[in-house]
């Protein structure tokens, strides 16, 4: 996070907004708190500024708009610009979770095929993870690598990944 990002975080937090409540969604989408804070600030400033600029431009052409209407549009635009980044973040995170669930299903199908072919559970877990591509399979591979490097059970790292991504299916897998 650069200086601009840290400043944006401080400004957003000064409004009483807790950026930490978005940490799972931010992690899932690959965004930072600083980027999210900047998106909120830019959205709100733009939402406030656009109606004022339009009213000023129309006023210079002789078209006068009611002051309370312009101020109301500015206030509404500012609120919408502040909230919109949260909504888009939530929607993108939901899409990523759905994609992860599909990849997890494919991964587990591969594990079953390998076990049915005579492979052991450890071999099946690692081989199936290597067979897929995309960010979901990469996340599974990282969890398995972490298990191997820390000498822990893959089920433990799947439980951690479930917490990180808020994907309950992984927690169910880890509990078995």
N, C-alpha and C positions, 0 to 999 in steps of 0.2 A: 504494500500500500504506500503510495506516494503521499506527499504533503497535501495535495488536493483531496485525496481520498480520506486522509485523517481529518481534515477540516470538515469535509462533508459528513463524516460520521459524527463528529462533535456537534455540528449544527442540527442534524436530525435527532440526536439524543437530547439536545437542549429542548426539543419540543415535547419530550416525555415519551418518545417512541422507542420501544425496545427492539433493536435490530436483532438481538440474540434469539428472539422467537422465530426467526426465519432461518436459523443456522442449518437445519436439516435440508430445507428446500434449496438454500444457497449451495450447500455441498453437493446435493443431487444434480443441480443444474450447472455446477462449475463456476458459479459467480462468487464474488467476494462481497463482504459487508460494504466496503467502500464503493463498489460499483452500484450496489443497490441503493445506498444513500445518495449517490450522485443522480441516479435515475429519479429518485423521489424529488430531489431539489430541482432538477431540470424540468421535470414534469409540472411541478407546482408553479415555478416561475413562468414557464411557458403558458400554463393555463391561466395565470393572472395577466400576463403581458399581452397575449394575442387579442383578447377583446379590447383592451385599452389601445393597442396599435390600430386596430380596425376602426375604432371610434374616432381616433385622432385623424386617420387618413380620410375618413368620410367627412369629418368636421372641416378639414382643409379644403374639401370640395363643396362645402356649403350644406352638407347633409348632417343635421344635428340629431343625435340619438338621445333619448332620455338618460340622464346621469345615473339614476337608480337602476335602470336596466343594464347599463354597461357595467356598473359596479357589481350588480348581482351576477352577471355572466362571468366577470372576473373572479369573484369569490367562488362560484361553482366550478369554474375551470381550474382554479388553484386546488380545490379539494379533490376534483377528479384526477388532476395531475399527480397529487400526493398518493392517492389510493391505487391508481392504475398499475404502478410497478409491483405492488403487492399481489394484485389479481393476476397479472401475467406470470409472475414468479410461481404462484400457486398452481396455475394451469400447466405451466411447463413442467413443474415437478410431478404433477399427476400423470402427464404423458410419459415422463421418464420412468416413473414407477410402473406404469402399465407395460412399457417396453421391457423393463427389467423382469417383470413377472413372466412375460412371454419367453424371454431368453432363459430364465430359470427353469421353465417347463421343458424347453429344448435340452438344456443341460442335464436335467434329471432323466429325460428320455435316453440321452446318450449314456449316462451312468448305468441305467438299467440294461441297455444293450451290451455294454462292456461286461457287466457282471454276468449276464445271461450267457455270454461267450466264454466264461470261465475266468475272467479277471477278478482280482481281489478288490475290496472296497477302496483301499488307498489308491491303487492303480486306476480304478475306474474314475474316482474323483478328479485326479490330476490329468488323466488322459482326456476326459470329457471337457475339462476346462481349456485345454490346449486346442481342442478341435474347433471351438467357436471363435468368432471375432466380434468386434463392437465393444462399447464401453461396459456393458453388463458382464460379458465373459471376462473382460480385463479386470473388472472388480472382483469377480470370483477367483481369478488367478492370483490377484494380489492377496486376497484373504487366505488362500491356500499357501502361498509363499510365506506369508506372515506366520502361519501355523507351523510350517516347516522350520523357519528360522528361529522361532521362539520355543520350539519343541513342545507345542501345544496341540490339542486336538483340533482338527478342521471344524468340528462342530462349534467349538468355542469362538473361532474367528467368524464363522457364519452368524453366530448370535450377535457379535459385535457389528458385523456388516448390516444386519437387520436393524440394529439401533441407529446406525449412521444414516441409513437410507429410508428408515421407517417402512420397511417391507416385512410385514408380519409372517409371510410365508417362509422367509428365511429362518425366523425364530422357531417356527414349527418344525422345520427341517433340522435345526440344531437340537431341538428337544428330543429327537428320536434316537 
